[in-house]
Amino acid sequence: MRDGILARKLSALRNVMNKQGWEAVILTQQKNVSWLTRMRSHINMAVESACCIIVVTVDQCSLLSSNMESERLLSEELRSEEYRSSLERFQWPWYEPARRDDLIRDLTPGCSALVTDTSAEVEGELVLLRTKVLDSEHGEWRLLGRMAAEAIESCAKTIARGQSEQEIAGLLARHCWDREIEPIVALVAVDERILSVRHPLPTGKRVEAYAMLVLCARKYGKIVSVTRLVHFGRPPDEIVRKHAAVAEIDARMMDATRPGRSLDEMFVMLQLFYRDAGYADEIYKHHQGGFAGYATREQLALPGVSRRIEANGVYAWNPSITGVKSEDTLLLRDKGAEIITASGEYPTIVCKIGGGSWKRPDILVRSTGR
């Protein structure tokens, strides 16, 4: 990893600060701390707040943490010499939380324009920064994408009939941890439950024939999303038809992911793609994805959203038709979009779009034996 990532991100943040007239910015959220530092900035994955604080002024960047966290962050999370040398480090005793505020005051003397990332105004600027991928980060995104694909596809290939959704989710999590990625979202639905629940938190229901696995995986704070379907025995014709349709919608959406198009335009195109496939109403039953980054979705494609797609961005679309879904994560570069959540070891459908083609994951057909 080349040095310079922190410097480039700090420069971008300070440009925003100068434009907005902010003298200091305090980063408290996992997504923002991890964006700037590449650290695992959490203890509890279920909360948004980070286990430390970053204070950025016009001439200093400081990492504040309690004495419980400071040594671990230094020895295990600040991997680059750039980060070690550029971040001033301060700590407060865990049993004196008020000392944290004293440190912030000491680091921002006389600052009348001090803002935090919990405000909507600041978040509106930070989301623009989080969704710009530096060239030197492409390798990390590709590595995470490949590992996430390997994890979910290995799980799909090894689950057994009779396992519960919770057991399958546990197996999916194990495949992620084996690859040193964090399964921050692991959804599983089986059989008729796939027809009724779009965000299937795992239950004790046991799989007989059909399973949908959904994963959002994180590393270095970055998050990719991926869905895979597996069926024991040949799937019913209706599922096959629906899956071919949703794969076509997904491929058309990926092909349309080009710099300059607004998210509003993308939503209008999606409406057309669903209508052409014969499932016009399905678009309204689940969100369709959008910008990815350091949150599972940084910005959804919605009517009236004017933000435009940019090169060097990460996107995750997830069209669904009742009973099927297609989802992968894209890295968009000047020369086109690249699917990064692909292992090359899963069955695919080839969708020809315009003069090109896109490979979309097929339903994995498994033996009916237990």
Secondary structure as the mmCIF struct_conf table of DSSP 4:
data_model
#
loop_
_struct_conf.conf_type_id
_struct_conf.id
_struct_conf.beg_label_comp_id
_struct_conf.beg_label_asym_id
_struct_conf.beg_label_seq_id
_struct_conf.end_label_comp_id
_struct_conf.end_label_asym_id
_struct_conf.end_label_seq_id
TURN_TY1_P TURN_TY1_P1 ASP A 3 GLY A 4
HELX_RH_AL_P HELX_RH_AL_P1 ILE A 5 GLN A 20
TURN_TY1_P TURN_TY1_P2 GLY A 21 GLY A 21
BEND BEND1 GLU A 23 GLU A 23
STRN STRN1 ALA A 24 GLN A 29
HELX_RH_AL_P HELX_RH_AL_P2 GLN A 30 THR A 37
BEND BEND2 MET A 39 MET A 39
BEND BEND3 ILE A 43 ILE A 43
TURN_TY1_P TURN_TY1_P3 MET A 45 ALA A 46
BEND BEND4 VAL A 47 GLU A 48
STRN STRN2 SER A 49 THR A 57
BEND BEND5 VAL A 58 ASP A 59
STRN STRN3 CYS A 61 SER A 66
TURN_TY1_P TURN_TY1_P4 ASN A 67 GLU A 69
HELX_RH_AL_P HELX_RH_AL_P3 SER A 70 ARG A 72
HELX_RH_PI_P HELX_RH_PI_P1 LEU A 73 GLU A 77
BEND BEND6 SER A 80 SER A 80
HELX_RH_AL_P HELX_RH_AL_P4 GLU A 81 SER A 86
BEND BEND7 LEU A 87 LEU A 87
STRN STRN4 GLU A 88 TRP A 92
TURN_TY1_P TURN_TY1_P5 TRP A 94 TYR A 95
TURN_TY1_P TURN_TY1_P6 PRO A 97 PRO A 97
HELX_RH_AL_P HELX_RH_AL_P5 ALA A 98 LEU A 107
BEND BEND8 THR A 108 THR A 108
TURN_TY1_P TURN_TY1_P7 PRO A 109 GLY A 110
BEND BEND9 SER A 112 ALA A 113
STRN STRN5 LEU A 114 THR A 116
TURN_TY1_P TURN_TY1_P8 ASP A 117 THR A 118
BEND BEND10 SER A 119 SER A 119
HELX_RH_AL_P HELX_RH_AL_P6 ALA A 120 ARG A 130
TURN_TY1_P TURN_TY1_P9 THR A 131 THR A 131
HELX_LH_PP_P HELX_LH_PP_P1 LYS A 132 LEU A 134
HELX_RH_3T_P HELX_RH_3T_P1 ASP A 135 GLU A 137
HELX_RH_AL_P HELX_RH_AL_P7 HIS A 138 THR A 158
TURN_TY1_P TURN_TY1_P10 ARG A 161 GLY A 162
STRN STRN6 SER A 164 SER A 164
HELX_RH_AL_P HELX_RH_AL_P8 GLU A 165 ASP A 178
TURN_TY1_P TURN_TY1_P11 ARG A 179 GLU A 180
STRN STRN7 GLU A 182 VAL A 190
HELX_RH_3T_P HELX_RH_3T_P2 ASP A 191 LEU A 195
TURN_TY1_P TURN_TY1_P12 SER A 196 SER A 196
BEND BEND11 ARG A 198 HIS A 199
BEND BEND12 GLY A 204 GLY A 204
HELX_LH_PP_P HELX_LH_PP_P2 LYS A 205 LYS A 205
STRN STRN8 ARG A 206 ARG A 206
HELX_LH_PP_P HELX_LH_PP_P3 VAL A 207 VAL A 207
BEND BEND13 GLU A 208 ALA A 209
STRN STRN9 TYR A 210 LYS A 219
TURN_TY1_P TURN_TY1_P13 TYR A 220 GLY A 221
STRN STRN10 LYS A 222 PHE A 232
BEND BEND14 GLY A 233 ARG A 234
HELX_LH_PP_P HELX_LH_PP_P4 PRO A 235 PRO A 236
HELX_RH_AL_P HELX_RH_AL_P9 ASP A 237 ALA A 256
TURN_TY1_P TURN_TY1_P14 PRO A 259 GLY A 260
STRN STRN11 SER A 262 SER A 262
HELX_RH_AL_P HELX_RH_AL_P10 LEU A 263 ALA A 277
TURN_TY1_P TURN_TY1_P15 GLY A 278 GLY A 278
HELX_RH_3T_P HELX_RH_3T_P3 ALA A 280 LYS A 285
BEND BEND15 HIS A 286 HIS A 286
STRN STRN12 GLY A 289 PHE A 291
STRN STRN13 GLY A 293 GLY A 293
BEND BEND16 TYR A 294 THR A 296
BEND BEND17 GLU A 298 GLU A 298
STRN STRN14 GLN A 299 LEU A 300
TURN_TY1_P TURN_TY1_P16 PRO A 303 GLY A 304
HELX_LH_PP_P HELX_LH_PP_P5 ARG A 307 ARG A 307
STRN STRN15 ARG A 308 ARG A 308
HELX_LH_PP_P HELX_LH_PP_P6 ILE A 309 ILE A 309
BEND BEND18 ALA A 311 ASN A 312
STRN STRN16 GLY A 313 TRP A 317
STRN STRN17 SER A 320 ILE A 321
TURN_TY1_P TURN_TY1_P17 THR A 322 GLY A 323
STRN STRN18 VAL A 324 LYS A 325
STRN STRN19 GLU A 327 GLU A 327
STRN STRN20 ASP A 328 ARG A 333
TURN_TY1_P TURN_TY1_P18 ASP A 334 LYS A 335
STRN STRN21 GLY A 336 ILE A 339
BEND BEND19 THR A 341 THR A 341
BEND BEND20 GLY A 344 GLY A 344
BEND BEND21 TYR A 346 TYR A 346
STRN STRN22 THR A 348 ILE A 353
TURN_TY1_P TURN_TY1_P19 GLY A 354 GLY A 355
STRN STRN23 GLY A 356 PRO A 361
HELX_LH_PP_P HELX_LH_PP_P7 ILE A 363 ILE A 363
STRN STRN24 LEU A 364 ARG A 366
BEND BEND22 THR A 368 THR A 368
#
